[in-house]
Amino acid sequence: QYIIHLLKKVLCFGELLLRMPPANAGEWLRINQMPVFVGGAELNVATALASWNIPVKYCTALPDNIISKDIRDYLEQKNIDTSPVICAGERIGLYYLKQGADMKSGENVFDRKYSSFSTLATGVVDWDKILEDVSWFHFSAIAPAVSESAAALCAEALAAAHKKNITISVDLNNRALLWKYGKQPVEVMPALVTYCDVVMGNIWAANGLLGI
């Protein structure tokens, strides 16, 4: 059944982030250099699927500027369909991860407040158009953790995908550095997970995000 589904496209939905890994001991300041990597939980999934020749689309929100154009061109070169990307807002989210540190380290610094994805409102995305050639919708628990607007947008997207009988999957990523907008995960995630056919996560994520 899932192989038949994948004859269409997988849509990965979430926030694109630019990762900046400063060299240890402030060396990045002395050499005036810091690499830039394009990422985000759902984009990482899209990149993997594209590398396995599985048709994939990626939906996020980016500002309408030359930096976003460069990013979209870069993703298209990886065979990721960026036609669902919404041009809105004013900034791309960033995070700084010290070399050698992991994603849950205290040295991981997010700079994503007021990003295009976190401020995108409901009622403006044409989900019928975005989902017309999609058989699988994938997101992670990071997307609704970004902001209340992002959580509402996730709910809107999931309802639209469910209405079209699209298979829906979620990765229960839990980031303690997120969920800073006044709601706990258990107030948001259970309602979103009711739409999901495939739920990925460990027992700690199920407890922290779903209250199970």
C-alpha positions as CSV (number, residue, x, y, z in Angstrom):
1,Q,0.0,0.0,0.0
2,Y,2.7,2.5,0.9
3,I,4.7,1.7,-2.2
4,I,1.7,2.6,-4.3
5,H,1.3,5.8,-2.3
6,L,4.9,6.8,-3.1
7,L,4.1,6.8,-6.8
8,K,2.9,10.3,-6.1
9,K,4.9,12.8,-3.9
10,V,5.8,13.0,-0.3
11,L,5.3,16.5,1.1
12,C,7.5,17.5,4.0
13,F,6.2,20.5,6.0
14,G,8.2,22.6,8.5
15,E,10.6,25.4,9.1
16,L,13.8,25.8,7.1
17,L,16.7,26.9,9.3
18,L,20.2,28.0,8.5
19,R,22.8,26.3,10.8
20,M,25.9,28.2,11.7
21,P,28.6,26.2,13.5
22,P,31.0,28.6,15.2
23,A,34.5,27.1,15.8
24,N,35.4,26.6,19.4
25,A,37.1,29.1,21.6
26,G,36.0,32.0,19.4
27,E,38.2,31.0,16.5
28,W,35.5,32.0,14.1
29,L,36.0,35.6,15.2
30,R,39.7,35.5,14.6
31,I,39.5,34.0,11.1
32,N,36.3,35.9,10.1
33,Q,34.6,32.7,8.9
34,M,31.6,30.6,9.7
35,P,30.1,27.9,7.4
36,V,26.4,27.9,6.6
37,F,24.3,24.7,6.3
38,V,20.7,24.5,5.2
39,G,18.6,22.3,7.4
40,G,15.5,21.8,9.6
41,A,14.0,18.5,10.7
42,E,11.5,18.1,7.9
43,L,13.9,19.4,5.2
44,N,16.4,16.7,6.3
45,V,13.8,14.1,5.6
46,A,13.1,15.6,2.2
47,T,16.8,15.6,1.4
48,A,17.1,11.9,2.3
49,L,14.0,11.0,0.3
50,A,15.3,12.9,-2.7
51,S,18.6,11.1,-2.5
52,W,16.7,7.8,-2.7
53,N,14.9,9.0,-5.8
54,I,11.5,9.2,-4.0
55,P,9.5,12.2,-5.4
56,V,9.3,14.8,-2.7
57,K,8.1,18.4,-2.2
58,Y,9.0,20.7,0.6
59,C,6.7,23.4,2.1
60,T,7.9,26.2,4.3
61,A,7.7,30.0,4.4
62,L,10.7,32.1,3.4
63,P,11.0,35.9,2.8
64,D,10.9,37.1,-0.8
65,N,14.6,38.0,-1.3
66,I,17.8,36.8,-3.0
67,I,18.9,34.6,-0.1
68,S,15.7,32.6,-0.3
69,K,16.1,32.3,-4.1
70,D,19.6,30.9,-3.6
71,I,18.2,28.4,-1.1
72,R,15.4,27.3,-3.3
73,D,17.8,26.9,-6.3
74,Y,20.1,24.8,-4.1
75,L,17.2,22.5,-3.0
76,E,16.0,22.1,-6.5
77,Q,19.4,20.9,-7.5
78,K,18.9,18.2,-4.9
79,N,15.7,17.2,-6.7
80,I,13.4,18.7,-4.0
81,D,10.3,20.3,-5.5
82,T,10.2,23.8,-3.8
83,S,7.0,25.0,-5.6
84,P,5.0,24.8,-2.3
85,V,7.4,27.3,-0.6
86,I,5.4,30.3,0.5
87,C,7.0,33.8,0.1
88,A,6.0,35.7,3.2
89,G,7.5,37.3,6.3
90,E,10.8,39.0,6.8
91,R,13.4,36.5,8.0
92,I,14.9,33.1,7.8
93,G,15.4,31.2,11.1
94,L,18.9,30.6,12.3
95,Y,20.6,28.4,14.9
96,Y,24.2,28.3,16.1
97,L,25.6,24.9,17.1
98,K,29.1,24.8,18.5
99,Q,31.4,22.3,16.7
100,G,31.2,19.0,18.5
101,A,27.9,19.8,20.3
102,D,24.7,17.9,19.8
103,M,21.2,19.3,19.1
104,K,20.1,19.1,22.7
105,S,23.2,20.8,24.0
106,G,23.0,24.0,26.0
107,E,25.4,25.4,23.4
108,N,22.7,25.3,20.8
109,V,21.4,28.8,20.3
110,F,18.2,29.4,18.3
111,D,17.6,32.7,16.6
112,R,14.2,32.1,14.9
113,K,11.8,34.5,16.6
114,Y,9.6,36.3,14.1
115,S,10.8,34.1,11.3
116,S,8.7,33.8,8.2
117,F,7.5,30.3,9.2
118,S,6.7,31.2,12.8
119,T,4.5,34.2,11.7
120,L,2.7,32.7,8.8
121,A,-1.0,33.0,9.4
122,T,-3.8,30.5,8.7
123,G,-6.2,31.1,5.8
124,V,-3.6,32.2,3.3
125,V,-2.1,28.9,2.0
126,D,-3.7,27.2,-0.9
127,W,-3.6,23.6,0.5
128,D,-5.7,22.2,-2.4
129,K,-3.0,23.3,-4.9
130,I,-0.1,22.2,-2.7
131,L,-1.6,18.8,-2.0
132,E,-2.9,18.0,-5.4
133,D,-0.1,15.5,-6.3
134,V,0.7,14.4,-2.8
135,S,0.1,11.0,-1.3
136,W,2.1,11.4,2.0
137,F,2.4,14.3,4.3
138,H,5.2,14.4,6.9
139,F,5.9,16.9,9.7
140,S,7.6,16.8,13.1
141,A,6.7,18.1,16.6
142,I,9.2,20.9,16.0
143,A,6.9,22.7,13.6
144,P,4.1,23.4,16.1
145,A,6.6,24.1,18.8
146,V,7.9,27.2,17.1
147,S,4.9,29.5,17.7
148,E,1.2,29.5,18.3
149,S,0.7,30.6,14.6
150,A,2.8,27.7,13.5
151,A,0.8,25.3,15.6
152,A,-2.5,26.6,14.1
153,L,-0.9,26.3,10.6
154,C,0.0,22.7,11.3
155,A,-3.6,21.9,12.3
156,E,-4.9,23.6,9.1
157,A,-2.5,21.6,6.9
158,L,-3.3,18.3,8.6
159,A,-7.0,18.8,8.3
160,A,-6.6,19.5,4.6
161,A,-4.4,16.4,4.1
162,H,-6.8,14.3,6.0
163,K,-9.7,15.4,4.0
164,K,-7.8,14.2,0.9
165,N,-7.1,10.8,2.5
166,I,-3.4,11.5,2.4
167,T,-1.2,9.3,4.6
168,I,0.2,11.5,7.4
169,S,3.3,10.8,9.5
170,V,4.9,12.7,12.4
171,D,8.3,12.5,14.1
172,L,7.9,13.3,17.8
173,N,11.0,15.4,18.1
174,N,11.1,17.1,21.5
175,R,13.2,20.2,21.9
176,A,13.2,21.8,25.4
177,L,14.5,25.0,23.9
178,L,11.2,25.4,22.1
179,W,7.5,25.6,23.3
180,K,8.1,29.1,24.6
181,Y,4.8,30.7,23.6
182,G,2.7,29.8,26.6
183,K,1.4,26.3,25.8
184,Q,2.7,23.0,26.8
185,P,3.2,20.2,24.2
186,V,0.4,18.1,25.7
187,E,-2.0,21.0,25.0
188,V,-1.2,20.9,21.3
189,M,0.3,17.7,20.1
190,P,-2.5,15.1,20.9
191,A,-5.0,16.9,18.7
192,L,-2.4,17.0,15.8
193,V,-1.5,13.3,16.3
194,T,-5.1,12.2,15.9
195,Y,-4.7,13.0,12.2
196,C,-1.6,10.7,11.9
197,D,-1.3,7.2,10.4
198,V,2.4,6.8,11.3
199,V,3.8,8.1,14.6
200,M,7.6,7.9,15.2
201,G,9.1,8.5,18.6
202,N,10.5,7.0,21.8
203,I,8.7,6.5,25.1
204,W,10.1,9.8,26.5
205,A,8.8,11.7,23.5
206,A,5.4,10.0,23.9
207,N,5.3,11.0,27.5
208,G,6.5,14.6,27.1
209,L,4.6,15.5,24.0
210,L,1.4,13.4,24.3
211,G,1.1,12.7,28.0
212,I,1.3,9.0,27.5
